[in-house]
Amino acid sequence: MDKTKDILSEQAILSRIRDGDEAAIRDIYKQYRSSFMNWAMNNSNIDEATASDIYQEVIIAFYKNVVSLKLQI
């Protein structure tokens, strides 16, 4: 996929989240969780529960920034 299509896709996801589409945030949560968990546990001295807690906080912050329009593409 080229960068233009990536940006359009990302904008569509952000729009869905702003419109209250809960499936959009769930999709993001599921799509990136495994990668984040592996990265966090391999690059930090943390266990799975701590990595999971951090990931949940990141998703909450991401959601709040999208809804408040602080995050735009």
C-alpha positions in Angstrom: 0.0 0.0 0.0 1.3 3.4 -0.8 1.5 6.3 1.6 -1.5 8.1 0.3 -3.7 5.0 0.8 -2.2 4.5 4.2 -3.1 8.1 5.2 -6.6 7.8 3.8 -7.1 4.5 5.7 -5.7 6.1 8.9 -8.0 9.1 8.5 -11.0 6.8 8.0 -10.2 4.9 11.2 -9.9 8.2 13.2 -13.2 9.3 11.7 -14.8 6.1 12.8 -13.5 6.5 16.3 -14.7 10.1 16.5 -18.1 9.0 15.2 -18.4 6.5 18.2 -17.6 3.3 16.2 -16.5 1.1 19.1 -15.4 -1.6 16.6 -12.7 0.8 15.2 -10.9 1.1 18.6 -11.3 -2.6 19.2 -9.7 -3.3 15.8 -6.8 -1.1 16.7 -6.4 -2.7 20.1 -6.3 -6.2 18.6 -4.1 -5.2 15.6 -1.2 -3.7 17.6 -1.5 -5.5 21.0 0.8 -8.5 20.2 3.5 -6.3 18.6 3.4 -3.9 21.5 3.5 -6.7 24.1 6.5 -8.4 22.4 8.3 -5.1 22.1 7.6 -4.0 25.6 8.7 -7.3 27.2 11.8 -7.7 25.0 13.0 -4.1 25.5 12.1 -3.5 29.2 12.3 -5.5 32.3 8.6 -5.9 32.7 6.2 -8.9 32.9 3.2 -9.6 30.7 0.7 -8.1 33.2 2.6 -4.8 33.4 3.0 -4.6 29.6 -0.7 -5.3 29.3 -1.5 -2.5 31.8 0.7 -0.1 29.9 -0.9 -1.0 26.6 -4.4 -0.4 27.9 -3.3 3.0 29.2 -1.8 3.8 25.8 -5.0 2.9 24.0 -7.0 5.0 26.4 -4.7 8.0 25.8 -4.9 7.4 22.0 -8.7 7.3 22.1 -8.9 10.5 24.2 -6.6 12.3 21.8 -8.5 11.2 18.8 -11.9 12.2 20.2 -10.6 15.6 21.4 -9.1 16.2 18.0 -5.6 16.5 19.5 -4.5 13.7 17.1 -5.1 14.4 13.4 -3.5 13.0 10.3 
